[in-house]
């Protein structure tokens, strides 16, 4: 049954937690993790906005640094989610997505 209060989780995030077509997380946990990741991406994008739009090298460097920090402080052992957060933050800024 459809619940109008469900969060619409994008396919790109769902794919991080699906194996063989089956979700590895309960719906509520998936929604919660997505909402946290999206909020984190929005906050990171605010900081990234200080990097010049025309300096691709600086953008790559800062994305690498942020990813390292995420893996140490927040998303340790969750590299796929860290990559998703950075890709989303880059998208918000209108940057090229970070290389995998």
N, C-alpha and C positions, 0 to 999 in steps of 0.2 A: 504494500500500500504506500502511496506517495504521501510524504509529510511535507507540507508547505514550509516548514521551518528547517528543512534540510539545507545544508550548504552545498552549493554546486562546486564540486571539486573538479578542476580541469583534468583532462585525460593525461596531460604531461606529468601531473603529480600522481594520479592513480597508477600510472605505469611503474612508478618506483616501488610500489607495494603490491604488485600482482605477479604471481607465478603460475604458469600454465593456465591462464585465464581465470584464476581464483584470487580473490583478495586475501592478503596475509593479515589484514587488520579488520577489526569490527568497524562498522560505519561511523560511529561516534568518535572513535580514536582517529580514523582517517580524516574526518572533518576537523577535529581539533588540531591535528598535526599540520594539515593544510593551512588552517587559519593562522597558526603560529608562524609557519614558513612565509606566508604572504605578508604578514605584518613585519616580519624580520626583513624581507626583501624591500618593503616600502621604506623602512627606516634606513637600511643600507643605501638605498637610492638617494635619499636626502643627503647623506654624507658624500656619496659619489658625485653629486651635482657640482661639487667644488673642483673637480678635475676638468681641465679644458676639453671641450668637445672635439677639438681637432688634434688631440695628442693621443693617438691609438696606443703608443708605447706606454705612456703613463696609465692609460686605462687598463691595459693588460697587467701592468705591475701592481696596480692597486687591487684589481680583482684577485690576483694571486695572493696578495697579502691578506685580504679579507677572508679568502677561503682557508688559508692556514689558520687564521684566528678562529674561524667557525669550527674547524675540526678539533682545535685544541680546547676551546672554551664551551661551545654549545652543542655541536653536532658530532662529537667524537664518535667514531665508528659508524657514521651515517653519511659517508661521502656523497652518495647519490642525492640526498636531500640538500647537502651543502651546495652541490653543483646546481640543483634546481633553484635554490635561493639566489645564487649568483647570476644565473641565466635570467631569472625574473627581474632582478635588480638592474641588470644591463638593459633588458627590454624596456623597463620603465624609463631609463635614461636615454633610450634611443641609440644605444651602443651595439656594436657587434657582440654576439654572445661569446663568452670565454671558451677557449679551446678545451676539449675534454682532457 
